[in-house]
């Protein structure tokens, strides 16, 4: 979650080839990147303004984040 492993992995791992060989690979992505090109299924990630969430402040308090806008592209959050 929150990365592009094919781009960030060392070249000698050949991660793109290994991901492409997996029967069922699902990738939650904000946009089509190097990893998305090699996965079988790409789920669009919802923008933080479109989804529920939670945060912890510097002082240790917890808070709930509610959506500020209606979903635009039917994306999913990491929690969903």
mmCIF file of the N, C-alpha and C atoms, coordinates in Angstrom:
data_MODEL
# 
_entry.id   MODEL 
# 
loop_
_atom_site.group_PDB 
_atom_site.id 
_atom_site.type_symbol 
_atom_site.label_atom_id 
_atom_site.label_alt_id 
_atom_site.label_comp_id 
_atom_site.label_asym_id 
_atom_site.label_entity_id 
_atom_site.label_seq_id 
_atom_site.pdbx_PDB_ins_code 
_atom_site.Cartn_x 
_atom_site.Cartn_y 
_atom_site.Cartn_z 
_atom_site.occupancy 
_atom_site.B_iso_or_equiv 
_atom_site.pdbx_formal_charge 
_atom_site.auth_seq_id 
_atom_site.auth_comp_id 
_atom_site.auth_asym_id 
_atom_site.auth_atom_id 
_atom_site.pdbx_PDB_model_num 
ATOM 1   N N  . UNK A 1 1  ? 0.835   -1.191  0.000   1.00 0.00 ? 1  UNK A N  1 
ATOM 2   C CA . UNK A 1 1  ? 0.000   0.000   0.000   1.00 0.00 ? 1  UNK A CA 1 
ATOM 3   C C  . UNK A 1 1  ? 0.870   1.241   0.000   1.00 0.00 ? 1  UNK A C  1 
ATOM 4   N N  . UNK A 1 2  ? 0.533   2.157   -0.855  1.00 0.00 ? 2  UNK A N  1 
ATOM 5   C CA . UNK A 1 2  ? 1.228   3.428   -0.869  1.00 0.00 ? 2  UNK A CA 1 
ATOM 6   C C  . UNK A 1 2  ? 2.609   3.406   -1.477  1.00 0.00 ? 2  UNK A C  1 
ATOM 7   N N  . UNK A 1 3  ? 2.863   2.524   -2.409  1.00 0.00 ? 3  UNK A N  1 
ATOM 8   C CA . UNK A 1 3  ? 4.175   2.485   -3.036  1.00 0.00 ? 3  UNK A CA 1 
ATOM 9   C C  . UNK A 1 3  ? 4.087   1.979   -4.460  1.00 0.00 ? 3  UNK A C  1 
ATOM 10  N N  . UNK A 1 4  ? 5.237   1.896   -5.090  1.00 0.00 ? 4  UNK A N  1 
ATOM 11  C CA . UNK A 1 4  ? 5.368   1.380   -6.449  1.00 0.00 ? 4  UNK A CA 1 
ATOM 12  C C  . UNK A 1 4  ? 6.521   0.384   -6.420  1.00 0.00 ? 4  UNK A C  1 
ATOM 13  N N  . UNK A 1 5  ? 6.258   -0.853  -5.961  1.00 0.00 ? 5  UNK A N  1 
ATOM 14  C CA . UNK A 1 5  ? 7.360   -1.793  -5.741  1.00 0.00 ? 5  UNK A CA 1 
ATOM 15  C C  . UNK A 1 5  ? 8.174   -2.146  -6.986  1.00 0.00 ? 5  UNK A C  1 
ATOM 16  N N  . UNK A 1 6  ? 7.570   -2.204  -8.152  1.00 0.00 ? 6  UNK A N  1 
ATOM 17  C CA . UNK A 1 6  ? 8.338   -2.535  -9.359  1.00 0.00 ? 6  UNK A CA 1 
ATOM 18  C C  . UNK A 1 6  ? 9.365   -1.444  -9.634  1.00 0.00 ? 6  UNK A C  1 
ATOM 19  N N  . UNK A 1 7  ? 8.986   -0.198  -9.445  1.00 0.00 ? 7  UNK A N  1 
ATOM 20  C CA . UNK A 1 7  ? 9.905   0.923   -9.668  1.00 0.00 ? 7  UNK A CA 1 
ATOM 21  C C  . UNK A 1 7  ? 10.976  0.987   -8.581  1.00 0.00 ? 7  UNK A C  1 
ATOM 22  N N  . UNK A 1 8  ? 10.584  0.752   -7.331  1.00 0.00 ? 8  UNK A N  1 
ATOM 23  C CA . UNK A 1 8  ? 11.501  0.937   -6.213  1.00 0.00 ? 8  UNK A CA 1 
ATOM 24  C C  . UNK A 1 8  ? 12.384  -0.259  -5.872  1.00 0.00 ? 8  UNK A C  1 
ATOM 25  N N  . UNK A 1 9  ? 12.055  -1.442  -6.371  1.00 0.00 ? 9  UNK A N  1 
ATOM 26  C CA . UNK A 1 9  ? 12.839  -2.628  -6.035  1.00 0.00 ? 9  UNK A CA 1 
ATOM 27  C C  . UNK A 1 9  ? 14.159  -2.649  -6.813  1.00 0.00 ? 9  UNK A C  1 
ATOM 28  N N  . UNK A 1 10 ? 15.191  -3.273  -6.255  1.00 0.00 ? 10 UNK A N  1 
ATOM 29  C CA . UNK A 1 10 ? 16.449  -3.407  -6.993  1.00 0.00 ? 10 UNK A CA 1 
ATOM 30  C C  . UNK A 1 10 ? 16.236  -4.164  -8.311  1.00 0.00 ? 10 UNK A C  1 
ATOM 31  N N  . UNK A 1 11 ? 16.936  -3.759  -9.343  1.00 0.00 ? 11 UNK A N  1 
ATOM 32  C CA . UNK A 1 11 ? 16.765  -4.346  -10.678 1.00 0.00 ? 11 UNK A CA 1 
ATOM 33  C C  . UNK A 1 11 ? 17.043  -5.846  -10.702 1.00 0.00 ? 11 UNK A C  1 
ATOM 34  N N  . UNK A 1 12 ? 17.988  -6.306  -9.882  1.00 0.00 ? 12 UNK A N  1 
ATOM 35  C CA . UNK A 1 12 ? 18.329  -7.735  -9.911  1.00 0.00 ? 12 UNK A CA 1 
ATOM 36  C C  . UNK A 1 12 ? 17.194  -8.623  -9.398  1.00 0.00 ? 12 UNK A C  1 
ATOM 37  N N  . UNK A 1 13 ? 16.201  -8.065  -8.720  1.00 0.00 ? 13 UNK A N  1 
ATOM 38  C CA . UNK A 1 13 ? 15.050  -8.860  -8.270  1.00 0.00 ? 13 UNK A CA 1 
ATOM 39  C C  . UNK A 1 13 ? 14.106  -9.198  -9.421  1.00 0.00 ? 13 UNK A C  1 
ATOM 40  N N  . UNK A 1 14 ? 14.107  -8.392  -10.469 1.00 0.00 ? 14 UNK A N  1 
ATOM 41  C CA . UNK A 1 14 ? 13.200  -8.549  -11.607 1.00 0.00 ? 14 UNK A CA 1 
ATOM 42  C C  . UNK A 1 14 ? 11.765  -8.742  -11.121 1.00 0.00 ? 14 UNK A C  1 
ATOM 43  N N  . UNK A 1 15 ? 11.323  -7.833  -10.253 1.00 0.00 ? 15 UNK A N  1 
ATOM 44  C CA . UNK A 1 15 ? 10.018  -7.926  -9.619  1.00 0.00 ? 15 UNK A CA 1 
ATOM 45  C C  . UNK A 1 15 ? 8.873   -7.876  -10.619 1.00 0.00 ? 15 UNK A C  1 
ATOM 46  N N  . UNK A 1 16 ? 9.014   -7.132  -11.693 1.00 0.00 ? 16 UNK A N  1 
ATOM 47  C CA . UNK A 1 16 ? 7.961   -7.043  -12.704 1.00 0.00 ? 16 UNK A CA 1 
ATOM 48  C C  . UNK A 1 16 ? 7.647   -8.426  -13.270 1.00 0.00 ? 16 UNK A C  1 
ATOM 49  N N  . UNK A 1 17 ? 8.660   -9.189  -13.589 1.00 0.00 ? 17 UNK A N  1 
ATOM 50  C CA . UNK A 1 17 ? 8.470   -10.532 -14.143 1.00 0.00 ? 17 UNK A CA 1 
ATOM 51  C C  . UNK A 1 17 ? 7.838   -11.462 -13.111 1.00 0.00 ? 17 UNK A C  1 
ATOM 52  N N  . UNK A 1 18 ? 8.240   -11.325 -11.866 1.00 0.00 ? 18 UNK A N  1 
ATOM 53  C CA . UNK A 1 18 ? 7.693   -12.183 -10.808 1.00 0.00 ? 18 UNK A CA 1 
ATOM 54  C C  . UNK A 1 18 ? 6.235   -11.853 -10.520 1.00 0.00 ? 18 UNK A C  1 
ATOM 55  N N  . UNK A 1 19 ? 5.877   -10.579 -10.522 1.00 0.00 ? 19 UNK A N  1 
ATOM 56  C CA . UNK A 1 19 ? 4.479   -10.205 -10.304 1.00 0.00 ? 19 UNK A CA 1 
ATOM 57  C C  . UNK A 1 19 ? 3.618   -10.677 -11.470 1.00 0.00 ? 19 UNK A C  1 
ATOM 58  N N  . UNK A 1 20 ? 4.100   -10.527 -12.683 1.00 0.00 ? 20 UNK A N  1 
ATOM 59  C CA . UNK A 1 20 ? 3.346   -10.954 -13.859 1.00 0.00 ? 20 UNK A CA 1 
ATOM 60  C C  . UNK A 1 20 ? 3.096   -12.460 -13.858 1.00 0.00 ? 20 UNK A C  1 
ATOM 61  N N  . UNK A 1 21 ? 3.953   -13.224 -13.201 1.00 0.00 ? 21 UNK A N  1 
ATOM 62  C CA . UNK A 1 21 ? 3.809   -14.683 -13.167 1.00 0.00 ? 21 UNK A CA 1 
ATOM 63  C C  . UNK A 1 21 ? 2.799   -15.156 -12.128 1.00 0.00 ? 21 UNK A C  1 
ATOM 64  N N  . UNK A 1 22 ? 2.381   -14.275 -11.226 1.00 0.00 ? 22 UNK A N  1 
ATOM 65  C CA . UNK A 1 22 ? 1.413   -14.654 -10.195 1.00 0.00 ? 22 UNK A CA 1 
ATOM 66  C C  . UNK A 1 22 ? 0.033   -14.758 -10.822 1.00 0.00 ? 22 UNK A C  1 
ATOM 67  N N  . UNK A 1 23 ? -0.694  -15.810 -10.432 1.00 0.00 ? 23 UNK A N  1 
ATOM 68  C CA . UNK A 1 23 ? -2.013  -16.045 -11.022 1.00 0.00 ? 23 UNK A CA 1 
ATOM 69  C C  . UNK A 1 23 ? -3.001  -14.925 -10.707 1.00 0.00 ? 23 UNK A C  1 
ATOM 70  N N  . UNK A 1 24 ? -3.062  -14.483 -9.458  1.00 0.00 ? 24 UNK A N  1 
ATOM 71  C CA . UNK A 1 24 ? -3.985  -13.428 -9.044  1.00 0.00 ? 24 UNK A CA 1 
ATOM 72  C C  . UNK A 1 24 ? -3.215  -12.339 -8.321  1.00 0.00 ? 24 UNK A C  1 
ATOM 73  N N  . UNK A 1 25 ? -2.972  -11.226 -8.988  1.00 0.00 ? 25 UNK A N  1 
ATOM 74  C CA . UNK A 1 25 ? -2.293  -10.096 -8.370  1.00 0.00 ? 25 UNK A CA 1 
ATOM 75  C C  . UNK A 1 25 ? -3.224  -8.894  -8.416  1.00 0.00 ? 25 UNK A C  1 
ATOM 76  N N  . UNK A 1 26 ? -3.440  -8.270  -7.251  1.00 0.00 ? 26 UNK A N  1 
ATOM 77  C CA . UNK A 1 26 ? -4.326  -7.114  -7.128  1.00 0.00 ? 26 UNK A CA 1 
ATOM 78  C C  . UNK A 1 26 ? -3.507  -5.957  -6.586  1.00 0.00 ? 26 UNK A C  1 
ATOM 79  N N  . UNK A 1 27 ? -3.663  -4.788  -7.194  1.00 0.00 ? 27 UNK A N  1 
ATOM 80  C CA . UNK A 1 27 ? -2.872  -3.622  -6.832  1.00 0.00 ? 27 UNK A CA 1 
ATOM 81  C C  . UNK A 1 27 ? -3.801  -2.435  -6.623  1.00 0.00 ? 27 UNK A C  1 
ATOM 82  N N  . UNK A 1 28 ? -3.734  -1.815  -5.442  1.00 0.00 ? 28 UNK A N  1 
ATOM 83  C CA . UNK A 1 28 ? -4.488  -0.607  -5.136  1.00 0.00 ? 28 UNK A CA 1 
ATOM 84  C C  . UNK A 1 28 ? -3.618  0.578   -5.526  1.00 0.00 ? 28 UNK A C  1 
ATOM 85  N N  . UNK A 1 29 ? -4.047  1.329   -6.543  1.00 0.00 ? 29 UNK A N  1 
ATOM 86  C CA . UNK A 1 29 ? -3.181  2.371   -7.092  1.00 0.00 ? 29 UNK A CA 1 
ATOM 87  C C  . UNK A 1 29 ? -3.932  3.668   -7.341  1.00 0.00 ? 29 UNK A C  1 
ATOM 88  N N  . UNK A 1 30 ? -3.233  4.777   -7.145  1.00 0.00 ? 30 UNK A N  1 
ATOM 89  C CA . UNK A 1 30 ? -3.805  6.082   -7.456  1.00 0.00 ? 30 UNK A CA 1 
ATOM 90  C C  . UNK A 1 30 ? -3.800  6.339   -8.954  1.00 0.00 ? 30 UNK A C  1 
ATOM 91  N N  . UNK A 1 31 ? -2.877  5.734   -9.671  1.00 0.00 ? 31 UNK A N  1 
ATOM 92  C CA . UNK A 1 31 ? -2.785  5.889   -11.116 1.00 0.00 ? 31 UNK A CA 1 
ATOM 93  C C  . UNK A 1 31 ? -2.016  4.697   -11.674 1.00 0.00 ? 31 UNK A C  1 
ATOM 94  N N  . UNK A 1 32 ? -2.027  4.549   -12.983 1.00 0.00 ? 32 UNK A N  1 
ATOM 95  C CA . UNK A 1 32 ? -1.328  3.434   -13.626 1.00 0.00 ? 32 UNK A CA 1 
ATOM 96  C C  . UNK A 1 32 ? 0.164   3.740   -13.630 1.00 0.00 ? 32 UNK A C  1 
ATOM 97  N N  . UNK A 1 33 ? 0.928   2.922   -12.932 1.00 0.00 ? 33 UNK A N  1 
ATOM 98  C CA . UNK A 1 33 ? 2.374   3.090   -12.867 1.00 0.00 ? 33 UNK A CA 1 
ATOM 99  C C  . UNK A 1 33 ? 3.037   1.771   -13.263 1.00 0.00 ? 33 UNK A C  1 
ATOM 100 N N  . UNK A 1 34 ? 4.321   1.639   -12.993 1.00 0.00 ? 34 UNK A N  1 
ATOM 101 C CA . UNK A 1 34 ? 5.067   0.443   -13.410 1.00 0.00 ? 34 UNK A CA 1 
ATOM 102 C C  . UNK A 1 34 ? 4.502   -0.831  -12.784 1.00 0.00 ? 34 UNK A C  1 
ATOM 103 N N  . UNK A 1 35 ? 4.108   -0.774  -11.541 1.00 0.00 ? 35 UNK A N  1 
ATOM 104 C CA . UNK A 1 35 ? 3.561   -1.957  -10.883 1.00 0.00 ? 35 UNK A CA 1 
ATOM 105 C C  . UNK A 1 35 ? 2.190   -2.308  -11.450 1.00 0.00 ? 35 UNK A C  1 
ATOM 106 N N  . UNK A 1 36 ? 1.351   -1.318  -11.680 1.00 0.00 ? 36 UNK A N  1 
ATOM 107 C CA . UNK A 1 36 ? 0.016   -1.553  -12.228 1.00 0.00 ? 36 UNK A CA 1 
ATOM 108 C C  . UNK A 1 36 ? 0.072   -2.221  -13.594 1.00 0.00 ? 36 UNK A C  1 
ATOM 109 N N  . UNK A 1 37 ? 1.087   -1.920  -14.375 1.00 0.00 ? 37 UNK A N  1 
ATOM 110 C CA . UNK A 1 37 ? 1.215   -2.511  -15.706 1.00 0.00 ? 37 UNK A CA 1 
ATOM 111 C C  . UNK A 1 37 ? 1.422   -4.020  -15.664 1.00 0.00 ? 37 UNK A C  1 
ATOM 112 N N  . UNK A 1 38 ? 1.907   -4.545  -14.535 1.00 0.00 ? 38 UNK A N  1 
ATOM 113 C CA . UNK A 1 38 ? 2.224   -5.968  -14.449 1.00 0.00 ? 38 UNK A CA 1 
ATOM 114 C C  . UNK A 1 38 ? 1.259   -6.763  -13.585 1.00 0.00 ? 38 UNK A C  1 
ATOM 115 N N  . UNK A 1 39 ? 0.287   -6.096  -12.949 1.00 0.00 ? 39 UNK A N  1 
ATOM 116 C CA . UNK A 1 39 ? -0.696  -6.787  -12.117 1.00 0.00 ? 39 UNK A CA 1 
ATOM 117 C C  . UNK A 1 39 ? -1.922  -7.154  -12.936 1.00 0.00 ? 39 UNK A C  1 
ATOM 118 N N  . UNK A 1 40 ? -2.583  -8.223  -12.545 1.00 0.00 ? 40 UNK A N  1 
ATOM 119 C CA . UNK A 1 40 ? -3.775  -8.680  -13.272 1.00 0.00 ? 40 UNK A CA 1 
ATOM 120 C C  . UNK A 1 40 ? -4.968  -7.752  -13.018 1.00 0.00 ? 40 UNK A C  1 
ATOM 121 N N  . UNK A 1 41 ? -5.112  -7.275  -11.781 1.00 0.00 ? 41 UNK A N  1 
ATOM 122 C CA . UNK A 1 41 ? -6.232  -6.413  -11.425 1.00 0.00 ? 41 UNK A CA 1 
ATOM 123 C C  . UNK A 1 41 ? -5.702  -5.161  -10.745 1.00 0.00 ? 41 UNK A C  1 
ATOM 124 N N  . UNK A 1 42 ? -6.182  -4.009  -11.190 1.00 0.00 ? 42 UNK A N  1 
ATOM 125 C CA . UNK A 1 42 ? -5.816  -2.735  -10.568 1.00 0.00 ? 42 UNK A CA 1 
ATOM 126 C C  . UNK A 1 42 ? -7.091  -2.106  -10.031 1.00 0.00 ? 42 UNK A C  1 
ATOM 127 N N  . UNK A 1 43 ? -7.113  -1.841  -8.730  1.00 0.00 ? 43 UNK A N  1 
ATOM 128 C CA . UNK A 1 43 ? -8.253  -1.207  -8.068  1.00 0.00 ? 43 UNK A CA 1 
ATOM 129 C C  . UNK A 1 43 ? -7.918  0.270   -7.904  1.00 0.00 ? 43 UNK A C  1 
ATOM 130 N N  . UNK A 1 44 ? -8.794  1.155   -8.362  1.00 0.00 ? 44 UNK A N  1 
ATOM 131 C CA . UNK A 1 44 ? -8.497  2.580   -8.206  1.00 0.00 ? 44 UNK A CA 1 
ATOM 132 C C  . UNK A 1 44 ? -8.563  3.001   -6.742  1.00 0.00 ? 44 UNK A C  1 
ATOM 133 N N  . UNK A 1 45 ? -7.565  3.707   -6.291  1.00 0.00 ? 45 UNK A N  1 
ATOM 134 C CA . UNK A 1 45 ? -7.520  4.194   -4.912  1.00 0.00 ? 45 UNK A CA 1 
ATOM 135 C C  . UNK A 1 45 ? -8.326  5.486   -4.796  1.00 0.00 ? 45 UNK A C  1 
ATOM 136 N N  . UNK A 1 46 ? -9.109  5.567   -3.738  1.00 0.00 ? 46 UNK A N  1 
ATOM 137 C CA . UNK A 1 46 ? -9.878  6.784   -3.485  1.00 0.00 ? 46 UNK A CA 1 
ATOM 138 C C  . UNK A 1 46 ? -8.954  7.877   -2.956  1.00 0.00 ? 46 UNK A C  1 
ATOM 139 N N  . UNK A 1 47 ? -9.233  9.091   -3.329  1.00 0.00 ? 47 UNK A N  1 
ATOM 140 C CA . UNK A 1 47 ? -8.504  10.241  -2.803  1.00 0.00 ? 47 UNK A CA 1 
ATOM 141 C C  . UNK A 1 47 ? -8.869  10.397  -1.329  1.00 0.00 ? 47 UNK A C  1 
ATOM 142 N N  . UNK A 1 48 ? -7.944  10.870  -0.482  1.00 0.00 ? 48 UNK A N  1 
ATOM 143 C CA . UNK A 1 48 ? -8.268  11.047  0.943   1.00 0.00 ? 48 UNK A CA 1 
ATOM 144 C C  . UNK A 1 48 ? -9.502  11.921  1.198   1.00 0.00 ? 48 UNK A C  1 
ATOM 145 N N  . UNK A 1 49 ? -9.812  12.849  0.303   1.00 0.00 ? 49 UNK A N  1 
ATOM 146 C CA . UNK A 1 49 ? -11.004 13.673  0.477   1.00 0.00 ? 49 UNK A CA 1 
ATOM 147 C C  . UNK A 1 49 ? -12.294 12.914  0.178   1.00 0.00 ? 49 UNK A C  1 
ATOM 148 N N  . UNK A 1 50 ? -12.196 11.733  -0.444  1.00 0.00 ? 50 UNK A N  1 
ATOM 149 C CA . UNK A 1 50 ? -13.367 10.934  -0.807  1.00 0.00 ? 50 UNK A CA 1 
ATOM 150 C C  . UNK A 1 50 ? -13.674 9.830   0.191   1.00 0.00 ? 50 UNK A C  1 
ATOM 151 N N  . UNK A 1 51 ? -12.834 9.605   1.181   1.00 0.00 ? 51 UNK A N  1 
ATOM 152 C CA . UNK A 1 51 ? -12.983 8.402   1.990   1.00 0.00 ? 51 UNK A CA 1 
ATOM 153 C C  . UNK A 1 51 ? -12.900 8.680   3.491   1.00 0.00 ? 51 UNK A C  1 
ATOM 154 N N  . UNK A 1 52 ? -13.445 7.750   4.246   1.00 0.00 ? 52 UNK A N  1 
ATOM 155 C CA . UNK A 1 52 ? -13.360 7.793   5.695   1.00 0.00 ? 52 UNK A CA 1 
ATOM 156 C C  . UNK A 1 52 ? -11.975 7.382   6.123   1.00 0.00 ? 52 UNK A C  1 
ATOM 157 N N  . UNK A 1 53 ? -11.559 7.810   7.283   1.00 0.00 ? 53 UNK A N  1 
ATOM 158 C CA . UNK A 1 53 ? -10.253 7.425   7.796   1.00 0.00 ? 53 UNK A CA 1 
ATOM 159 C C  . UNK A 1 53 ? -10.120 7.827   9.249   1.00 0.00 ? 53 UNK A C  1 
ATOM 160 N N  . UNK A 1 54 ? -8.945  7.636   9.777   1.00 0.00 ? 54 UNK A N  1 
ATOM 161 C CA . UNK A 1 54 ? -8.670  8.068   11.135  1.00 0.00 ? 54 UNK A CA 1 
ATOM 162 C C  . UNK A 1 54 ? -7.243  8.587   11.207  1.00 0.00 ? 54 UNK A C  1 
ATOM 163 N N  . UNK A 1 55 ? -7.003  9.430   12.191  1.00 0.00 ? 55 UNK A N  1 
ATOM 164 C CA . UNK A 1 55 ? -5.687  10.038  12.364  1.00 0.00 ? 55 UNK A CA 1 
ATOM 165 C C  . UNK A 1 55 ? -5.350  10.082  13.848  1.00 0.00 ? 55 UNK A C  1 
ATOM 166 N N  . UNK A 1 56 ? -4.074  10.204  14.120  1.00 0.00 ? 56 UNK A N  1 
ATOM 167 C CA . UNK A 1 56 ? -3.617  10.398  15.495  1.00 0.00 ? 56 UNK A CA 1 
ATOM 168 C C  . UNK A 1 56 ? -2.778  11.665  15.525  1.00 0.00 ? 56 UNK A C  1 
ATOM 169 N N  . UNK A 1 57 ? -3.142  12.575  16.387  1.00 0.00 ? 57 UNK A N  1 
ATOM 170 C CA . UNK A 1 57 ? -2.436  13.837  16.501  1.00 0.00 ? 57 UNK A CA 1 
ATOM 171 C C  . UNK A 1 57 ? -1.117  13.691  17.230  1.00 0.00 ? 57 UNK A C  1 
ATOM 172 N N  . UNK A 1 58 ? -0.313  14.740  17.195  1.00 0.00 ? 58 UNK A N  1 
ATOM 173 C CA . UNK A 1 58 ? 0.994   14.749  17.870  1.00 0.00 ? 58 UNK A CA 1 
ATOM 174 C C  . UNK A 1 58 ? 0.864   14.546  19.369  1.00 0.00 ? 58 UNK A C  1 
ATOM 175 N N  . UNK A 1 59 ? -0.255  14.973  19.921  1.00 0.00 ? 59 UNK A N  1 
ATOM 176 C CA . UNK A 1 59 ? -0.457  14.822  21.365  1.00 0.00 ? 59 UNK A CA 1 
ATOM 177 C C  . UNK A 1 59 ? -1.078  13.485  21.747  1.00 0.00 ? 59 UNK A C  1 
ATOM 178 N N  . UNK A 1 60 ? -1.301  12.607  20.762  1.00 0.00 ? 60 UNK A N  1 
ATOM 179 C CA . UNK A 1 60 ? -1.819  11.268  21.029  1.00 0.00 ? 60 UNK A CA 1 
ATOM 180 C C  . UNK A 1 60 ? -3.321  11.131  20.906  1.00 0.00 ? 60 UNK A C  1 
ATOM 181 N N  . UNK A 1 61 ? -4.032  12.206  20.629  1.00 0.00 ? 61 UNK A N  1 
ATOM 182 C CA . UNK A 1 61 ? -5.483  12.109  20.476  1.00 0.00 ? 61 UNK A CA 1 
ATOM 183 C C  . UNK A 1 61 ? -5.834  11.512  19.118  1.00 0.00 ? 61 UNK A C  1 
ATOM 184 N N  . UNK A 1 62 ? -6.956  10.802  19.103  1.00 0.00 ? 62 UNK A N  1 
ATOM 185 C CA . UNK A 1 62 ? -7.440  10.197  17.867  1.00 0.00 ? 62 UNK A CA 1 
ATOM 186 C C  . UNK A 1 62 ? -8.605  11.001  17.322  1.00 0.00 ? 62 UNK A C  1 
ATOM 187 N N  . UNK A 1 63 ? -8.771  10.982  16.022  1.00 0.00 ? 63 UNK A N  1 
ATOM 188 C CA . UNK A 1 63 ? -9.881  11.677  15.382  1.00 0.00 ? 63 UNK A CA 1 
ATOM 189 C C  . UNK A 1 63 ? -10.332 10.890  14.156  1.00 0.00 ? 63 UNK A C  1 
ATOM 190 N N  . UNK A 1 64 ? -11.563 11.109  13.766  1.00 0.00 ? 64 UNK A N  1 
ATOM 191 C CA . UNK A 1 64 ? -12.143 10.468  12.590  1.00 0.00 ? 64 UNK A CA 1 
ATOM 192 C C  . UNK A 1 64 ? -12.164 11.482  11.457  1.00 0.00 ? 64 UNK A C  1 
ATOM 193 N N  . UNK A 1 65 ? -11.778 11.028  10.269  1.00 0.00 ? 65 UNK A N  1 
ATOM 194 C CA . UNK A 1 65 ? -11.833 11.869  9.075   1.00 0.00 ? 65 UNK A CA 1 
ATOM 195 C C  . UNK A 1 65 ? -13.038 11.426  8.252   1.00 0.00 ? 65 UNK A C  1 
ATOM 196 N N  . UNK A 1 66 ? -13.892 12.355  7.901   1.00 0.00 ? 66 UNK A N  1 
ATOM 197 C CA . UNK A 1 66 ? -15.037 12.000  7.080   1.00 0.00 ? 66 UNK A CA 1 
ATOM 198 C C  . UNK A 1 66 ? -14.834 12.546  5.676   1.00 0.00 ? 66 UNK A C  1 
ATOM 199 N N  . UNK A 1 67 ? -15.485 11.923  4.693   1.00 0.00 ? 67 UNK A N  1 
ATOM 200 C CA . UNK A 1 67 ? -15.332 12.389  3.316   1.00 0.00 ? 67 UNK A CA 1 
ATOM 201 C C  . UNK A 1 67 ? -15.782 13.838  3.159   1.00 0.00 ? 67 UNK A C  1 
ATOM 202 N N  . UNK A 1 68 ? -15.032 14.581  2.367   1.00 0.00 ? 68 UNK A N  1 
ATOM 203 C CA . UNK A 1 68 ? -15.372 15.981  2.104   1.00 0.00 ? 68 UNK A CA 1 
ATOM 204 C C  . UNK A 1 68 ? -16.103 16.145  0.773   1.00 0.00 ? 68 UNK A C  1 
ATOM 205 N N  . UNK A 1 69 ? -15.938 15.150  -0.105  1.00 0.00 ? 69 UNK A N  1 
ATOM 206 C CA . UNK A 1 69 ? -16.597 15.184  -1.416  1.00 0.00 ? 69 UNK A CA 1 
ATOM 207 C C  . UNK A 1 69 ? -17.163 13.808  -1.716  1.00 0.00 ? 69 UNK A C  1 
ATOM 208 N N  . UNK A 1 70 ? -18.108 13.740  -2.631  1.00 0.00 ? 70 UNK A N  1 
ATOM 209 C CA . UNK A 1 70 ? -18.645 12.452  -3.056  1.00 0.00 ? 70 UNK A CA 1 
ATOM 210 C C  . UNK A 1 70 ? -17.593 11.721  -3.881  1.00 0.00 ? 70 UNK A C  1 
ATOM 211 N N  . UNK A 1 71 ? -17.623 10.384  -3.868  1.00 0.00 ? 71 UNK A N  1 
ATOM 212 C CA . UNK A 1 71 ? -16.648 9.626   -4.672  1.00 0.00 ? 71 UNK A CA 1 
ATOM 213 C C  . UNK A 1 71 ? -16.738 10.005  -6.152  1.00 0.00 ? 71 UNK A C  1 
ATOM 214 N N  . UNK A 1 72 ? -15.575 10.225  -6.751  1.00 0.00 ? 72 UNK A N  1 
ATOM 215 C CA . UNK A 1 72 ? -15.528 10.647  -8.150  1.00 0.00 ? 72 UNK A CA 1 
ATOM 216 C C  . UNK A 1 72 ? -15.384 9.480   -9.123  1.00 0.00 ? 72 UNK A C  1 
ATOM 217 N N  . UNK A 1 73 ? -14.476 8.556   -8.835  1.00 0.00 ? 73 UNK A N  1 
ATOM 218 C CA . UNK A 1 73 ? -14.175 7.493   -9.795  1.00 0.00 ? 73 UNK A CA 1 
ATOM 219 C C  . UNK A 1 73 ? -14.400 6.103   -9.210  1.00 0.00 ? 73 UNK A C  1 
ATOM 220 N N  . UNK A 1 74 ? -15.273 6.002   -8.204  1.00 0.00 ? 74 UNK A N  1 
ATOM 221 C CA . UNK A 1 74 ? -15.593 4.719   -7.605  1.00 0.00 ? 74 UNK A CA 1 
ATOM 222 C C  . UNK A 1 74 ? -14.378 4.021   -7.017  1.00 0.00 ? 74 UNK A C  1 
ATOM 223 N N  . UNK A 1 75 ? -13.456 4.808   -6.461  1.00 0.00 ? 75 UNK A N  1 
ATOM 224 C CA . UNK A 1 75 ? -12.243 4.243   -5.872  1.00 0.00 ? 75 UNK A CA 1 
ATOM 225 C C  . UNK A 1 75 ? -12.497 3.626   -4.515  1.00 0.00 ? 75 UNK A C  1 
ATOM 226 N N  . UNK A 1 76 ? -11.518 2.896   -4.023  1.00 0.00 ? 76 UNK A N  1 
ATOM 227 C CA . UNK A 1 76 ? -11.589 2.232   -2.731  1.00 0.00 ? 76 UNK A CA 1 
ATOM 228 C C  . UNK A 1 76 ? -10.446 2.729   -1.860  1.00 0.00 ? 76 UNK A C  1 
ATOM 229 N N  . UNK A 1 77 ? -10.700 2.836   -0.564  1.00 0.00 ? 77 UNK A N  1 
ATOM 230 C CA . UNK A 1 77 ? -9.640  3.203   0.365   1.00 0.00 ? 77 UNK A CA 1 
ATOM 231 C C  . UNK A 1 77 ? -8.900  1.935   0.795   1.00 0.00 ? 77 UNK A C  1 
ATOM 232 N N  . UNK A 1 78 ? -7.782  2.098   1.444   1.00 0.00 ? 78 UNK A N  1 
ATOM 233 C CA . UNK A 1 78 ? -7.014  0.946   1.917   1.00 0.00 ? 78 UNK A CA 1 
ATOM 234 C C  . UNK A 1 78 ? -7.834  0.140   2.925   1.00 0.00 ? 78 UNK A C  1 
ATOM 235 N N  . UNK A 1 79 ? -8.652  0.804   3.726   1.00 0.00 ? 79 UNK A N  1 
ATOM 236 C CA . UNK A 1 79 ? -9.484  0.105   4.704   1.00 0.00 ? 79 UNK A CA 1 
ATOM 237 C C  . UNK A 1 79 ? -10.572 -0.713  4.038   1.00 0.00 ? 79 UNK A C  1 
ATOM 238 N N  . UNK A 1 80 ? -11.096 -0.224  2.930   1.00 0.00 ? 80 UNK A N  1 
ATOM 239 C CA . UNK A 1 80 ? -12.140 -0.972  2.228   1.00 0.00 ? 80 UNK A CA 1 
ATOM 240 C C  . UNK A 1 80 ? -11.581 -2.198  1.565   1.00 0.00 ? 80 UNK A C  1 
# 
